[in-house]
């Protein structure tokens, strides 16, 4: 966010002569804290950082908010600020529920809605012939809405769920144990995980205790590209996982900016201290605790650290934040009638800014088009990611295909001719069906109390014949 704002403030083409200010809050994944921050911002919090030495020409009022990253927090925040028409642009909240403009009129996002992701996951499962699957989800807006859409689409495609269970990070160990028992007793070999990273870490820990390998995991975008989760998976529970993530992105100059944290240090920013101590497992003198820890010098070598911050694996998410900030800037550019100069006397109201953001259509410096549809959503495109472990134990997130909702349905799922790695590092596509197809000469008889994917194959009676594998209606011959 800071990178985008400094870039805009240094631009002579976008908002010339205008400097944007900002305030950054860490809501610590707390919905309550998110609401408090939103209320503080809408009530005219004056504590705004600026990136220019020039005096402000108008009060430092907040005109738009970029965030939150979770669907539940975004739902809560946009409910609070919606009546004030304050734009909220999220970079990672994907719940399809947020597309309802009658409930969330001021919400927009730079990441696709789960309306598309859930359907894409169902078509991915169908593509590999997995008609008998289990499902685990986070018990929140993200997990429940996402899995509901997946289940609906899966049923339409002839896929049956053997079980569908949910949990939240605060649930008891007894509830987690029940979920583990359900998985252990199941016959399906594919598990669809619509989970946030925190819940994925929890279930991964539980699965590792029982060494429950051999299941083919299908993941949502929230965790499928998470290098921290991959590093935690010492028992190779998730080897061969497949799922969807935001397409690769590049923002020139961003990596260099993020690796140069001296401006944060020189501005006495508390964010720098917290970040540095966590990254290098050290403590600055002023924050020394009783625990014995290495003292931070502030000159540790950031380039020698390997994690999701320094390797830029989260660049697609950073890019979403970048686009959100630029969407606000382009809206302001239009409102202020900017050409070589801007009319800074034009009154700015959140409602006016919201309406202009909804109508913007621009290209980033990398050539990516940015716009919102009538629901405040961007176009839905995903990369299909396959977890492929190396001999060193590090997992490569390999792009094996694309899903583009803007194409004709038969062309939306495009898998590349690449080598896949499946559960337990197998190169053979796993099989997960309740029953094999009935051979010619037999007919299907549904099993009582079981889904339609489960049946017995009964030999046809004399004078009747089925000559199609898996057929359930007789061809009668006289």
C-alpha positions as CSV (number, residue, x, y, z in Angstrom):
1,X,0.0,0.0,0.0
2,X,2.8,2.4,0.9
3,X,4.6,1.6,-2.3
4,X,1.6,2.4,-4.4
5,X,0.9,5.7,-2.6
6,X,4.5,6.9,-2.9
7,X,4.5,5.9,-6.6
8,X,1.2,7.9,-7.1
9,X,2.5,10.9,-5.2
10,X,5.7,11.0,-7.3
11,X,3.7,10.7,-10.6
12,X,3.2,13.7,-12.9
13,X,0.4,11.9,-14.8
14,X,-1.9,10.6,-12.1
15,X,-3.1,13.2,-9.6
16,X,-0.4,15.8,-10.5
17,X,0.2,18.1,-7.6
18,X,-1.9,16.0,-5.2
19,X,-0.4,14.0,-2.4
20,X,-2.3,11.1,-0.8
21,X,-2.0,10.3,2.9
22,X,-2.6,7.0,4.6
23,X,-3.1,5.3,7.9
24,X,-2.3,1.6,8.3
25,X,-3.9,-0.6,11.1
26,X,-3.2,-4.1,12.1
27,X,-6.5,-5.7,13.0
28,X,-4.8,-8.9,14.1
29,X,-7.5,-11.1,12.4
30,X,-10.0,-9.8,15.0
31,X,-13.5,-8.8,13.7
32,X,-14.1,-6.7,16.8
33,X,-10.9,-4.8,16.2
34,X,-11.7,-4.4,12.5
35,X,-15.0,-2.7,13.4
36,X,-13.3,-0.4,15.9
37,X,-10.8,0.7,13.3
38,X,-13.6,1.2,10.7
39,X,-15.6,3.4,13.1
40,X,-12.5,5.4,14.0
41,X,-11.8,6.0,10.3
42,X,-15.3,7.1,9.5
43,X,-15.5,9.3,12.5
44,X,-12.6,11.4,11.2
45,X,-9.5,10.0,12.8
46,X,-6.8,12.7,12.3
47,X,-3.8,10.4,12.7
48,X,-2.8,10.2,9.0
49,X,0.7,9.7,7.6
50,X,1.8,11.6,4.6
51,X,4.6,11.0,2.2
52,X,5.2,14.7,1.3
53,X,6.7,17.6,3.1
54,X,4.1,19.9,1.6
55,X,1.4,21.2,3.9
56,X,-2.1,19.6,3.5
57,X,-4.6,21.7,1.7
58,X,-7.6,20.0,3.2
59,X,-8.4,18.1,6.4
60,X,-6.9,14.5,6.6
61,X,-10.3,12.8,6.3
62,X,-10.5,9.2,5.2
63,X,-12.2,8.8,1.8
64,X,-11.7,5.0,1.2
65,X,-10.5,1.9,3.0
66,X,-8.3,-0.8,1.4
67,X,-8.8,-4.1,3.2
68,X,-9.9,-6.4,5.0
69,X,-8.3,-9.7,4.0
70,X,-10.9,-12.1,5.4
71,X,-14.5,-12.4,4.3
72,X,-16.0,-12.3,7.9
73,X,-14.1,-9.2,8.8
74,X,-15.0,-7.5,5.5
75,X,-18.6,-8.4,6.0
76,X,-18.6,-6.8,9.5
77,X,-16.7,-3.7,8.4
78,X,-18.8,-3.0,5.2
79,X,-22.0,-3.5,7.2
80,X,-20.8,-0.7,9.6
81,X,-19.5,1.7,7.0
82,X,-22.0,1.0,4.2
83,X,-24.6,3.5,5.5
84,X,-21.9,6.2,5.2
85,X,-21.1,5.1,1.6
86,X,-17.4,4.6,2.5
87,X,-15.7,2.5,-0.2
88,X,-14.1,-0.7,1.1
89,X,-11.8,-2.4,-1.4
90,X,-10.6,-5.8,-0.3
91,X,-7.7,-7.7,-1.7
92,X,-8.4,-11.2,-0.3
93,X,-12.1,-11.4,0.9
94,X,-13.7,-13.9,-1.6
95,X,-17.1,-14.8,-0.1
96,X,-19.7,-14.7,-2.8
97,X,-22.1,-13.2,-0.2
98,X,-20.2,-9.9,-0.5
99,X,-21.4,-9.5,-4.1
100,X,-24.9,-8.7,-2.8
101,X,-25.1,-5.0,-3.4
102,X,-28.5,-4.7,-1.5
103,X,-26.6,-5.7,1.7
104,X,-23.0,-4.4,0.9
105,X,-23.4,-1.5,-1.4
106,X,-20.0,0.1,-0.7
107,X,-17.9,-3.1,-1.0
108,X,-15.6,-3.8,-3.9
109,X,-12.6,-6.2,-4.3
110,X,-9.7,-6.9,-6.5
111,X,-9.9,-10.7,-6.0
112,X,-12.6,-12.8,-7.7
113,X,-15.7,-14.0,-5.9
114,X,-15.9,-17.6,-4.6
115,X,-19.0,-17.8,-6.8
116,X,-16.5,-18.7,-9.5
117,X,-13.9,-20.4,-7.4
118,X,-16.3,-23.0,-5.9
119,X,-17.6,-23.9,-9.4
120,X,-14.1,-24.1,-10.8
121,X,-13.1,-26.5,-8.0
122,X,-16.1,-28.7,-8.7
123,X,-15.3,-28.9,-12.4
124,X,-11.6,-29.7,-11.5
125,X,-12.8,-32.6,-9.3
126,X,-15.1,-33.8,-12.1
127,X,-12.3,-33.6,-14.7
128,X,-10.3,-36.2,-12.9
129,X,-13.3,-38.5,-12.4
130,X,-13.5,-38.1,-8.6
131,X,-17.2,-38.7,-7.9
132,X,-16.8,-39.7,-4.2
133,X,-15.2,-37.0,-2.1
134,X,-15.0,-35.7,1.4
135,X,-15.1,-32.0,2.4
136,X,-13.6,-29.9,5.2
137,X,-14.3,-26.2,5.6
138,X,-13.7,-23.3,8.0
139,X,-16.9,-22.6,10.0
140,X,-17.1,-18.9,8.9
141,X,-18.5,-16.9,6.0
142,X,-15.6,-17.9,3.7
143,X,-15.8,-21.6,4.3
144,X,-19.6,-22.1,4.7
145,X,-20.6,-20.0,1.6
146,X,-17.8,-21.4,-0.5
147,X,-18.6,-25.0,0.3
148,X,-22.3,-24.5,-0.1
149,X,-21.7,-23.4,-3.7
150,X,-19.2,-26.2,-4.3
151,X,-21.7,-28.8,-3.0
152,X,-24.5,-27.4,-5.2
153,X,-22.3,-27.5,-8.3
154,X,-20.8,-30.9,-7.5
155,X,-24.3,-32.4,-7.2
156,X,-25.2,-31.0,-10.7
157,X,-22.0,-32.7,-12.0
158,X,-22.8,-36.1,-10.5
159,X,-20.3,-35.8,-7.6
160,X,-21.3,-37.1,-4.2
161,X,-19.9,-35.9,-0.8
162,X,-19.3,-38.8,1.6
163,X,-19.0,-36.2,4.4
164,X,-18.8,-32.5,4.8
165,X,-17.5,-31.2,8.2
166,X,-16.6,-27.8,9.5
167,X,-14.6,-26.4,12.4
168,X,-13.2,-23.1,13.7
169,X,-9.9,-22.3,15.3
170,X,-11.5,-22.0,18.8
171,X,-13.2,-25.4,18.7
172,X,-12.4,-28.0,21.2
173,X,-10.0,-30.9,20.7
174,X,-12.9,-33.3,21.0
175,X,-14.5,-31.8,17.9
176,X,-11.3,-32.0,15.9
177,X,-10.9,-35.6,17.0
178,X,-14.4,-36.4,15.6
179,X,-13.4,-34.9,12.3
180,X,-10.2,-37.0,12.2
181,X,-12.3,-40.1,13.0
182,X,-14.6,-39.4,10.1
183,X,-11.7,-39.0,7.7
184,X,-10.1,-42.3,9.0
185,X,-13.4,-44.2,8.6
186,X,-14.1,-42.8,5.1
187,X,-13.7,-44.7,1.8
188,X,-13.2,-41.6,-0.4
189,X,-9.6,-40.7,-1.2
190,X,-10.1,-37.0,-2.2
191,X,-10.6,-34.2,0.3
192,X,-11.8,-30.8,-0.7
193,X,-10.4,-28.2,1.8
194,X,-12.2,-24.8,1.8
195,X,-10.1,-23.5,4.7
196,X,-8.4,-20.4,5.8
197,X,-4.6,-20.8,6.4
198,X,-5.1,-20.9,10.2
199,X,-7.7,-23.8,10.1
200,X,-5.5,-25.5,7.5
201,X,-2.6,-25.4,9.9
202,X,-4.7,-26.8,12.7
203,X,-6.1,-29.7,10.6
204,X,-2.7,-30.4,9.2
205,X,-1.3,-30.8,12.8
206,X,-4.0,-33.2,13.7
207,X,-3.6,-35.3,10.5
208,X,0.2,-35.4,11.1
209,X,-0.4,-36.9,14.6
210,X,-2.0,-39.9,12.9
211,X,0.2,-39.8,9.8
212,X,-2.9,-39.8,7.6
213,X,-1.2,-39.7,4.2
214,X,-2.5,-41.0,0.9
215,X,-5.4,-38.5,0.6
216,X,-5.6,-36.3,-2.5
217,X,-6.2,-32.8,-1.3
218,X,-8.0,-30.2,-3.4
219,X,-7.5,-26.7,-2.0
220,X,-9.0,-23.2,-2.2
221,X,-6.9,-20.1,-2.9
222,X,-6.6,-19.2,0.8
223,X,-4.0,-22.0,1.5
224,X,-3.0,-23.7,-1.7
225,X,-0.1,-21.2,-2.3
226,X,1.0,-20.8,1.3
227,X,4.7,-21.6,1.8
228,X,4.4,-21.6,5.6
229,X,1.8,-24.4,5.5
230,X,4.1,-26.3,3.0
231,X,7.0,-25.9,5.4
232,X,4.9,-27.3,8.3
233,X,4.0,-30.4,6.3
234,X,6.9,-32.6,7.5
235,X,4.8,-35.8,7.2
236,X,4.0,-35.1,3.5
237,X,0.2,-35.1,4.2
238,X,-0.4,-32.6,1.4
239,X,2.0,-33.8,-1.2
240,X,0.4,-33.6,-4.6
241,X,-2.3,-31.2,-3.5
242,X,-4.1,-29.4,-6.3
243,X,-6.1,-26.2,-6.3
244,X,-6.7,-22.6,-7.4
245,X,-4.8,-19.4,-6.9
246,X,-4.6,-15.9,-8.2
247,X,-2.7,-15.7,-11.4
248,X,1.0,-14.8,-11.2
249,X,1.7,-11.0,-11.1
250,X,4.6,-8.7,-11.3
251,X,4.8,-5.1,-10.0
252,X,8.1,-3.6,-11.1
253,X,10.0,-1.9,-8.2
254,X,7.9,-3.5,-5.5
255,X,10.4,-6.2,-4.5
256,X,13.2,-3.6,-4.1
257,X,11.0,-1.3,-2.1
258,X,9.9,-4.1,0.3
259,X,13.5,-5.3,0.8
260,X,14.6,-1.7,1.6
261,X,13.0,-1.2,5.0
262,X,15.3,1.6,6.1
263,X,12.6,4.2,5.6
264,X,10.4,2.4,8.1
265,X,13.3,2.4,10.6
266,X,14.2,6.0,10.1
267,X,10.6,7.1,10.6
268,X,10.5,5.4,14.0
269,X,7.7,3.2,12.8
270,X,6.6,0.6,15.3
271,X,5.7,-1.7,12.4
272,X,9.4,-1.9,11.5
273,X,10.3,-3.1,15.0
274,X,7.7,-5.8,15.2
275,X,8.4,-7.0,11.7
276,X,12.2,-7.1,12.2
277,X,12.0,-8.9,15.6
278,X,9.7,-11.6,14.1
279,X,11.8,-12.0,11.0
280,X,15.2,-12.4,12.7
281,X,14.0,-13.8,16.1
282,X,15.7,-11.1,18.0
283,X,14.8,-8.1,20.3
284,X,15.7,-4.5,20.2
285,X,17.0,-3.1,23.5
286,X,13.9,-1.0,24.2
287,X,11.7,-4.0,23.7
288,X,13.9,-6.6,25.5
289,X,11.9,-9.1,27.5
290,X,13.0,-11.3,30.4
291,X,13.5,-14.2,27.9
292,X,17.0,-14.6,26.7
293,X,17.0,-13.6,23.0
294,X,19.6,-12.2,20.5
295,X,19.7,-8.5,20.4
296,X,18.7,-6.9,17.1
297,X,21.1,-4.5,15.5
298,X,18.8,-3.3,12.8
299,X,21.4,-4.2,10.2
300,X,20.7,-7.9,9.7
301,X,20.8,-9.1,6.1
302,X,17.3,-9.3,4.8
303,X,18.3,-10.7,1.5
304,X,19.7,-13.8,3.3
305,X,16.2,-14.7,4.6
306,X,14.0,-17.1,2.7
307,X,10.3,-16.9,3.4
308,X,7.1,-15.8,1.7
309,X,8.0,-12.1,2.4
310,X,11.4,-12.1,0.7
311,X,10.7,-14.6,-2.1
312,X,7.8,-12.6,-3.4
313,X,5.5,-15.7,-3.6
314,X,2.7,-13.5,-2.3
315,X,3.2,-11.0,-5.2
316,X,-0.3,-11.8,-6.5
317,X,-1.8,-10.6,-3.2
318,X,0.5,-7.6,-3.0
319,X,-0.7,-6.8,-6.6
320,X,-4.3,-6.8,-5.5
321,X,-3.6,-4.2,-2.8
322,X,-1.6,-2.2,-5.3
323,X,-4.6,-2.2,-7.7
324,X,-7.0,-1.2,-4.9
325,X,-5.0,1.9,-4.1
326,X,-4.7,2.8,-7.8
327,X,-8.5,2.4,-8.2
328,X,-9.0,5.1,-5.5
329,X,-6.4,7.3,-7.2
330,X,-8.0,7.0,-10.6
331,X,-11.4,7.8,-9.2
332,X,-10.0,11.0,-7.5
333,X,-8.2,11.9,-10.7
334,X,-11.5,11.9,-12.5
335,X,-13.4,13.7,-9.8
336,X,-10.8,16.5,-9.5
337,X,-10.8,16.9,-13.3
338,X,-7.1,16.4,-13.4
339,X,-5.1,17.2,-16.6
340,X,-1.8,19.0,-16.0
341,X,-3.2,20.2,-12.7
342,X,-6.1,19.1,-10.5
343,X,-8.9,21.3,-9.1
344,X,-8.2,20.7,-5.4
345,X,-11.2,22.8,-4.4
346,X,-13.7,20.2,-5.6
347,X,-15.6,18.8,-2.5
348,X,-14.9,15.2,-1.9
349,X,-17.6,12.9,-0.4
350,X,-17.4,9.1,0.1
351,X,-20.5,8.6,-2.0
352,X,-19.0,10.4,-5.0
353,X,-15.8,8.5,-4.7
354,X,-17.6,5.2,-4.4
355,X,-19.6,5.9,-7.6
356,X,-16.4,6.8,-9.5
357,X,-14.5,3.8,-8.3
358,X,-17.3,1.5,-9.5
359,X,-16.9,3.0,-13.0
360,X,-13.1,3.1,-13.3
361,X,-11.4,1.1,-16.1
362,X,-7.6,1.5,-16.4
363,X,-4.4,-0.4,-17.1
364,X,-1.6,-0.8,-14.6
365,X,2.0,0.0,-15.6
366,X,2.3,-3.8,-16.3
367,X,-0.6,-3.7,-18.7
368,X,-3.2,-5.4,-16.5
369,X,-6.8,-4.1,-16.9
370,X,-8.6,-3.1,-13.7
371,X,-12.3,-2.7,-13.5
372,X,-15.3,-3.8,-11.5
373,X,-18.6,-5.4,-12.6
374,X,-22.0,-4.4,-11.3
375,X,-21.4,-6.5,-8.2
376,X,-18.0,-4.8,-7.4
377,X,-16.1,-7.9,-8.5
378,X,-13.2,-8.2,-11.0
379,X,-13.0,-10.8,-13.8
380,X,-12.4,-14.3,-12.5
381,X,-9.2,-16.0,-13.5
382,X,-7.2,-18.6,-11.6
383,X,-4.1,-20.6,-12.0
384,X,-4.3,-24.3,-11.2
385,X,-1.5,-25.1,-8.7
386,X,0.0,-28.6,-8.0
387,X,2.2,-29.2,-5.0
388,X,5.3,-30.9,-6.2
389,X,7.9,-31.8,-3.5
390,X,11.6,-31.7,-4.3
391,X,14.2,-34.1,-3.0
392,X,15.3,-31.3,-0.6
393,X,11.9,-31.4,1.0
394,X,10.9,-28.0,-0.3
395,X,7.5,-27.9,-2.2
396,X,7.3,-26.3,-5.6
397,X,3.9,-24.7,-6.4
398,X,3.8,-25.6,-10.1
399,X,1.2,-24.0,-12.4
400,X,-0.4,-26.8,-14.4
401,X,-3.3,-24.9,-16.0
402,X,-5.7,-22.0,-16.0
403,X,-9.4,-21.4,-15.3
404,X,-11.0,-18.4,-17.0
405,X,-14.7,-17.8,-16.3
406,X,-15.0,-15.3,-19.2
407,X,-14.6,-18.1,-21.8
408,X,-17.2,-20.5,-23.1
409,X,-17.9,-23.2,-20.5
410,X,-16.2,-26.0,-22.4
411,X,-13.0,-23.8,-22.6
412,X,-13.0,-22.4,-19.1
413,X,-10.8,-25.2,-17.6
414,X,-7.5,-25.5,-19.5
415,X,-5.0,-28.1,-18.1
416,X,-1.6,-27.9,-19.6
417,X,0.3,-31.0,-20.8
418,X,2.5,-31.2,-17.7
419,X,3.5,-33.9,-15.3
420,X,1.3,-33.9,-12.2
421,X,2.4,-35.2,-8.8
422,X,-0.4,-36.7,-6.8
423,X,-0.8,-37.9,-3.2
424,X,2.2,-39.8,-1.9
425,X,4.2,-38.5,-4.8
426,X,2.4,-40.8,-7.2
427,X,2.3,-40.1,-10.9
428,X,-0.9,-41.9,-11.4
429,X,-4.2,-40.1,-11.0
430,X,-5.9,-41.2,-7.8
431,X,-9.2,-43.0,-8.0
432,X,-12.0,-41.9,-5.7
433,X,-15.4,-43.4,-6.5
434,X,-18.0,-45.1,-4.3
435,X,-18.4,-47.9,-6.9
436,X,-16.8,-48.8,-10.2
437,X,-19.1,-48.5,-13.2
438,X,-21.4,-51.5,-13.7
439,X,-20.1,-53.7,-16.6
440,X,-22.4,-54.7,-19.6
441,X,-25.0,-57.2,-18.6
442,X,-25.6,-55.7,-15.2
443,X,-27.7,-52.9,-13.9
444,X,-27.4,-50.4,-11.0
445,X,-29.4,-50.8,-7.8
446,X,-29.0,-47.9,-5.4
447,X,-27.8,-48.8,-1.9
448,X,-30.4,-47.9,0.7
449,X,-29.5,-44.7,2.7
450,X,-26.5,-44.0,0.5
451,X,-25.9,-41.2,-2.1
452,X,-26.7,-41.9,-5.8
453,X,-23.0,-42.5,-6.4
454,X,-23.2,-45.7,-4.4
455,X,-24.9,-48.7,-5.9
456,X,-24.7,-52.5,-6.4
457,X,-24.3,-54.1,-9.8
458,X,-27.0,-56.7,-10.3
459,X,-27.0,-59.1,-13.2
460,X,-29.8,-58.4,-15.8
461,X,-32.8,-60.8,-15.8
462,X,-33.2,-63.3,-18.6
463,X,-34.4,-61.5,-21.8
464,X,-33.1,-58.1,-20.7
465,X,-29.7,-56.7,-21.5
466,X,-27.6,-53.6,-20.9
467,X,-24.8,-53.2,-23.4
468,X,-23.4,-49.9,-22.1
469,X,-21.0,-49.8,-19.2
470,X,-22.5,-48.0,-16.2
471,X,-26.0,-47.9,-17.7
472,X,-28.9,-48.2,-15.4
473,X,-31.8,-48.6,-17.8
474,X,-32.4,-51.9,-19.6
475,X,-32.5,-52.4,-23.3
476,X,-35.2,-55.0,-23.8
477,X,-34.8,-57.7,-26.5
478,X,-37.6,-60.0,-27.5
